[in-house]
């Protein structure tokens, strides 16, 4: 079985090796990685990883009319690693596939839902949990506080990414594939193994637990210092809202501890990657760049004020069903 992860990155070399090791341990056979306009050496890391046989790297330099993410997806649409794969997933560097079935590998998930042509992997938000300083240690070991299993609001925290059979779709999409092929009636299942009709939705039914077989751990914030650097970088998708305090508040959900992703052991693979002296040097350079960029931003008053607001805000409270219903009652009213 060939399974391909599609990745787009800019200035995220500090997080790359953990992400790759985790998904290799998870059972993905291929990674198709696109880099754009990097300053921290991410592109050089990807070149080295390609030489080592860990992935395929394509430079996707700007300018991009629709944003670098959509430009990369258009290139990926016709790439053999996508078109010849049995399964494809487009995922970001802060998203980790966390399988709860069997030995926690991709084959175990697919065996649990053998009729599936597409599986909606619902985000599970992992909040900042008061971590201020960026440190060079695994994200999955640092951020352990997550959103509850059922989350009535914000609905954006229940968005999906789609593990799917590319043979049934004409194009990739950020959250779900596009252009179903004529006569191809794809069967969709959710992360708890239920067959679902999502219509055109990009998010799961928030009234139920969508994580019994698989969840997509989303470390959207990270340390407060890292989030400032993320805001400076900007979004890869120009259709999306910018990173701001609203993004922080809607994702800083820390209701329950969740260590399940640590049950998939990828430490040996991380050590293998760091054992390559050239790659380890590039990783250290990306870490140093991130710290230097934070210091540069903090020399400006608007960024200092923004950073202070993050520290003041604290963890967010997910709204109750009654509070969500109160908001929904106003939908469509002028």
Secondary structure, 3 states (H helix, E strand, C coil): CCEEEEEEECCCHHHHHHHHHHHHHHCCCEEEEEECCCCCCHHHHHHHHHHCCCCEEEECCCCCCCCHHHHHHHHHHCCHHHHCCCEEEECCCCEEEEECCCCCCHHHHHHHCCCCCEEEEEEEEECCCCCCCCCCCCHHHHCCEECCCCCCECHHHHEEEEEECHHHEEECCCCCCEEECCCCCCCEECCCCCEECCCCCCECCCCCCCCCCEEEEECCCCCHHHHHHHHHHCCCCCCCCCCCHHHHHHHCECCEECCHHHHCCCHHHHHHHHCCHHHHHHHHHHHHHHHHHHHHHCCCHHHHHHHHHHHHHCCECCECHHHHHHHHCCCCCC
